[in-house]
Amino acid sequence: MSNGIHLLGGGVLIAGIVAFVVLAFAAMVSVLRAPQPCGMKIVWFCVVWAAPLLGSIAWFAFGKPYAYQNAR
């Protein structure tokens, strides 16, 4: 029974790591495709690269909506 629990825990850990990497990668791609000046793209890209979890959350919560709102 304990082997099943250890395998499940490992699977959850791997799924979390994969989700983390996908989130950071999606944020970087989104930053590069956003309708912003090159300087702001560099700043946001560096923020996401330096702090992948917090930077990604900040980009999707604040940066991306602001970028697309100002592009109209």
C-alpha positions as CSV (number, residue, x, y, z in Angstrom):
1,M,0.0,0.0,0.0
2,S,2.8,2.4,0.8
3,N,4.4,1.9,-2.7
4,G,1.2,3.2,-4.3
5,I,1.3,6.3,-2.1
6,H,4.9,7.0,-3.0
7,L,4.2,6.6,-6.7
8,L,1.2,8.9,-6.5
9,G,3.3,11.5,-4.7
10,G,5.9,11.3,-7.4
11,G,3.3,11.7,-10.1
12,V,1.9,14.7,-8.4
13,L,5.4,16.2,-8.1
14,I,6.1,15.6,-11.7
15,A,2.7,17.1,-12.7
16,G,3.5,20.2,-10.7
17,I,6.9,20.6,-12.2
18,V,5.4,20.2,-15.7
19,A,2.7,22.7,-15.0
20,F,5.3,25.2,-13.6
21,V,7.4,24.9,-16.8
22,V,4.4,25.2,-19.1
23,L,3.2,28.3,-17.2
24,A,6.6,30.0,-17.4
25,F,7.0,29.1,-21.1
26,A,3.5,30.3,-22.0
27,A,4.2,33.6,-20.2
28,M,7.4,34.1,-22.1
29,V,5.7,33.4,-25.4
30,S,2.8,35.6,-24.5
31,V,5.2,38.5,-23.6
32,L,7.0,38.2,-26.9
33,R,3.7,38.2,-28.9
34,A,2.1,41.1,-27.0
35,P,1.6,44.4,-28.8
36,Q,4.1,46.3,-26.7
37,P,7.3,48.3,-27.4
38,C,10.4,46.2,-27.5
39,G,11.7,47.7,-24.3
40,M,8.7,46.6,-22.3
41,K,8.9,43.2,-23.8
42,I,12.5,42.9,-22.6
43,V,11.5,44.0,-19.1
44,W,8.6,41.6,-18.8
45,F,10.6,38.8,-20.3
46,C,13.4,39.4,-17.7
47,V,10.8,39.4,-14.9
48,V,9.3,36.1,-16.0
49,W,12.8,34.6,-16.5
50,A,14.1,35.8,-13.1
51,A,11.0,34.8,-11.1
52,P,9.1,32.3,-13.2
53,L,6.1,31.7,-10.9
54,L,5.6,35.2,-9.6
55,G,6.6,36.8,-12.9
56,S,4.2,34.6,-14.9
57,I,1.3,35.4,-12.5
58,A,2.2,39.1,-12.6
59,W,2.3,39.0,-16.5
60,F,-1.1,37.3,-16.9
61,A,-2.7,39.4,-14.1
62,F,-1.4,42.8,-14.9
63,G,0.9,43.0,-17.9
64,K,-1.0,41.2,-20.6
65,P,-4.4,43.0,-19.9
66,Y,-2.6,46.3,-19.9
67,A,-0.7,45.6,-23.1
68,Y,-3.9,44.6,-25.0
69,Q,-5.9,47.5,-23.5
70,N,-3.4,50.0,-24.7
71,A,-3.1,48.4,-28.2
72,R,-6.7,49.3,-29.1
